[in-house]
């Protein structure tokens, strides 16, 4: 099942075919005819004609802006996996702002690569932490600017101790 949010209205969608032309919306059956001409879709449903064009599309956010006849509408779609993550309280985990980097384990700070004021990208190296005779590269979990470095080189840290803070 898919869930589409248009403005503040929620629509639960189930499809009975591979093309998405037959199914139900909020329990009400639909059967549409559609013809595609380049980037424009012509849809007929319940003896009404619609011309639909995708104006914007964001795959990461699973959203788009459609022009339906002469009206623009924003649509956000979730599938059953997104809905399960939301139910478990994990739906916005990837979009939450990260303010700090925590030590994943106790260890010794071998090298601090980043500096205060640095603009870093997600995945960039920040600190080398030695734990159990192994060097572990601590990488940035987000894009951002380093506000402060809370540890010193050659000092030990505890698990979940704040290493770096972002602006």
N, C-alpha and C positions, 0 to 999 in steps of 0.2 A: 504494500500500500504506500502511496505517496501522499504527502500533505503539501498543499500550495497555500501560501499566504499572499493575498492581494489586498493592499491597504491593510485594514484590520480584520478582514474576513478570512476564515480558514475553510479550505475545501479539501475533503478526503477523497482521493482518487484511486480507483482500482481499474486496471486494464485487463481486457479479456483476449487481446490479440497483440501481436508483436509491434504493430504500427501505432498503437494507442488510439485507434479510431472507434473501438467498442469497449464499453466499460460502465462504471458508475461514478457519479459525483455526489458525495454525501448520501449514498444509498439510492439515488435516482439514476436509472439506466440512461445511457446516451449511445448514439450511433451517428457518427459524423462522416461526411464526405469531404475529402480534401484534395486539392490540386496545388502543386508547387510550380511557380514560374520564377526561376532564379531565386532571389531572396524573399519573395513574397508568397505567402500561403493564402489560398482562397478556401474558406471553410463554410460548409452549409450544415446547420444543426437546427432541428425543429422548424424547417422552412424559413430560416433566417440566414442571411449571407454575411460573412465577416471577411475582411481583408486584414491579414496579420503580417507584420514585419518585425523582425528582431532589430532593436535599435542599439542596445548594449547587452553584453553577456559577460558574466564573471563566474567562471567555473569553480574557483576556490570558494566563493560565497554561495554557490548554487543559486544565483539570482540573475534576473534579466529585466530589461525594460522592453516592453512590446508596444507597438503602435497597432491598436485594434480599431479598424476604420479610421477615424480621425482623433482618437483618444489614446494618450500614452498611459500605460499601467505598469507598475513594478510588481514583479512576481518573484517569490522566494520559494524554492521547492526543497523538501526533505524526503529522504527515503526511509525505509524501516530501520536501517542501521543508524541514521542520524537521530531518529525518534528514540531508539533504544539508548543511545549515548545521552540524549537529553534527559530521559527518564532516570538514568543512573547519575545524573548531575555532572556529566562530563562533556556536555554539548558545546560549551564555549571554551574548552581547555586550550585550543590552538589560537583563539583570538584574544585571550586575556593578556593584559599588559604585564610584562615581567619587570619588576623593580629591582630584583636582587639575584645574585648567583650564589647558591649555597654549596658548601663542600659536600660531595656525595658520600664521603667516607672520611674517617680520621686519617691524617697524614702530615707530611712535611712539605712546606712550600719550597720547591726547588728553584722556580723562576717565575717572575711576574713579567709577562710579555706586554700587557696592555698598560696604558698610562691614563691618568685622570684627564678628561677632556677629549679622549679619542672617540671618533665616530667609528663604531664597529658594526659589522653585519652578522646576521645569524650564521653560526658555524665557525666564526673566526676564533683563533686560539687566544686565550686570555691568561691562563696560569698553568704551570706544570706542577702537579701535586704527586709526591711519592708516597705510595702506600704499599706495604708488604713487599718492599724491594722492587716495585714496579712503578714506572713513571706514567702518570695519567694526565692527558691533555684535557683541561677544562675549557670548553668552548662556549661561546656566547649563545644563549637560547633565543636571542631576539636581535633585531636591529636597534641601535640606540647609541646614546652618548654616555660615557662612563663618568659618573658623578664623583665616586670615591672608591678607593681600594682599601678594604678594611683589614688586610693582613700584611705581614712583612715577610720578606724572603728569609729563608732558613729558620722559620718559626713553625711550630706545629699547630694544627687546627683540628677541631672536633667535627664529627659528622653534623651536618646541617648548620654549621657556623657560616655567617655571611662573609663571602669573599669580596664581592664587588657589588656596588649599588649603581643603578642607572638613573639618569635624570628623568 
